[in-house]
Amino acid sequence: MNKLAEYLEREKLTLDEFGKRIGRSAATVSRLARGVNKPDWGTAAMITQATEGEITIGDFCDAVEAATGGEAA
């Protein structure tokens, strides 16, 4: 489970609720939370703001590194 998924579960937020906070669809939040996609810079900034800095772009970079065995994506 990635950091965004953990955050949503802990805060008891639905995909739709968090999506509204960051100006993205529930489907987009779902893909990010499952690690299917990584956010663009604007979305990453909105996530950082909405989570009060708990989740940053670095968290998504770490997830990409882990998924690729440490190689750049």
C-alpha positions in Angstrom: 0.0 0.0 0.0 1.5 3.4 -0.9 1.5 6.4 1.3 -1.5 8.0 -0.4 -3.6 4.9 0.1 -2.5 4.7 3.7 -3.4 8.4 4.2 -6.9 8.0 2.7 -7.6 5.0 4.8 -6.3 6.6 8.1 -8.2 9.8 7.5 -11.3 7.9 6.4 -11.5 9.8 3.1 -13.2 8.5 0.0 -11.6 8.8 -3.4 -14.3 11.3 -4.3 -13.7 13.5 -1.2 -10.0 13.6 -1.7 -10.4 14.2 -5.4 -12.5 17.3 -4.7 -9.8 18.6 -2.4 -7.2 18.4 -5.1 -9.4 19.2 -8.1 -9.1 15.7 -9.6 -11.5 12.9 -10.3 -12.0 9.9 -8.0 -10.7 7.7 -10.8 -7.4 9.7 -10.9 -7.1 9.5 -7.1 -7.7 5.7 -7.3 -4.9 5.3 -9.9 -2.5 7.3 -7.8 -3.4 5.5 -4.6 -2.9 2.1 -6.3 0.4 3.2 -7.8 -0.9 2.8 -11.4 0.0 6.4 -12.3 2.2 9.0 -10.7 1.1 12.6 -10.4 2.2 15.5 -12.6 3.8 18.4 -10.8 0.6 20.3 -10.3 -1.3 17.3 -8.9 1.7 16.5 -6.6 1.6 20.1 -5.3 -2.1 19.8 -4.6 -1.6 16.5 -2.8 1.1 18.0 -0.7 -1.1 21.0 0.2 -4.2 18.8 0.9 -2.2 16.5 3.2 -0.4 19.4 4.9 3.0 18.2 3.7 2.5 14.6 4.8 2.8 13.3 1.2 5.2 14.9 -1.2 6.4 14.3 -4.8 9.3 12.4 -3.2 6.9 9.8 -2.0 5.8 9.1 -5.5 9.4 9.0 -6.8 10.2 6.4 -4.1 7.3 4.3 -5.3 8.6 4.4 -8.9 12.1 3.5 -7.8 10.8 0.5 -5.8 8.7 -0.7 -8.7 11.5 -0.5 -11.2 14.2 -2.0 -9.0 15.9 1.3 -8.4 16.3 2.2 -12.1 15.0 5.5 -13.4 11.6 5.2 -15.0 
